[in-house]
Amino acid sequence: QVQLVESGGGLVQPGGSLRLSCAASGSIFSIAAMGWYRQAPGNARELVATITSGRNARYADSVKGRFTISRDNAKNTVYLEMNSLKPEDTAVYYCNSNPPIAPMWGQGTQVTVSS
């Protein structure tokens, strides 16, 4: 079973940027679609970006134009570039396949947007 480890989160001011990474312990080449999800306190986990093996990407309306998802199959890594961050982007961010596979959930990485 592939294990996923997210990193790159932190505290950033509104309007700032962060780049998240998701490193897989095994090959993600065969996984058709990977996604970044987030969960804010009191909210359900939501899908914010997804990318297919052909590198076609889609985004939630709330992040469209600000976030960019990418994948490097050779490095078994998925990235999320986040720009123009807003306080409402504060959440724990996770990666997983899309649709998600329960055993693959990692610990996530905390993103806090605050002045």
N, C-alpha and C positions, 0 to 999 in steps of 0.2 A: 504494500500500500504506500502510495506517495505521501510524504509528510511535507507540510508547507510551513515556512517561517517568514513572517512579515517583519519588516524593519523600516526605519526612516521617519517615523513619527516624531512629534515634539510639540513645543509651544511656539506659536508664531503669531505675529500681529495681523490684524485684518489687512488684506491686500497683499500679504506675503505669499511665499511659495514653499512647497515641500515636494520631495520626490520619494515615494514609497517603493520598496522592493519586496518581492515575494519569491523566495528561493525554494525550489522543490528538491527533495532528496532523490527523486528519480526523474525519469524522462516525462516531460509534459507534451512531447511531440504528438503523441497519439490522442491527447485530450482535445476534442473538437473545439471547445470554447472555454476560456478562462474568464473569471470575473473578479472585480473588486466589490466588496460589500462594506456597509458600515452600520453601526448600531450606536445610537445616542441613548443616554439614560432615559428609561421610560418608553422608549420606542422599539418597534420591531426592527429586525435586521433588514436592510434594503440593498438591492443591487444598484450600484451607481455607474458601473461601466463593465462592458464585456467585449472580448476580442476573440474572433475565430482563429483557427489554425491558418486560414488564409489572410489573417490580419485585417479583417473587416471589423470595425469597432462601432459600438452603439453606446449611448449615454442616457442617463436619466435627465429629464428636463432641468432639474435643479443644478446640474453641474455642466451641462452642455456649453461648450465654448470656453470653459475654464480648466477642465480636466482632460488629460490625454492618457489613454492606456496603450501599452505596447508590450510585446513579448519577444524574448530571445530564446528560441527553442534550443539552440546550441548550448546556452548557459542554464537552461531550465529555470528561467527567471521571467517574472511578469512585473511590469512597472506601472506606477500611476503618478504622472506628473500633475501636480495641483497648483494652479495659479489663481490670483485674485481671491484668496481664501476669505471666507466670511465666518462670523461667529457660529452660524447655523451649520457649518461644516464640521464642527466639533463632534467627535465620535471615536469609537474604536473601529479601525479599518481592518478588514480581513480579505484574504483572497481564497478562492476555491474554484472548482469547475463551475460551469453554468449549463445545466442546473447543478446545484451543489451536491457533493457527496459527503454525508455526515462525518465519517471517520477522518476526513481530510481537513476539518476545521483546525486552524492553529490558534495561537494565543492572541493574535491581532497586534496592532500597533496603535497607540493612542495619539490622536491629533487634537490639539487644543488651539483654537483661534481666539485670542483675547488680547486686549490692549492693557 
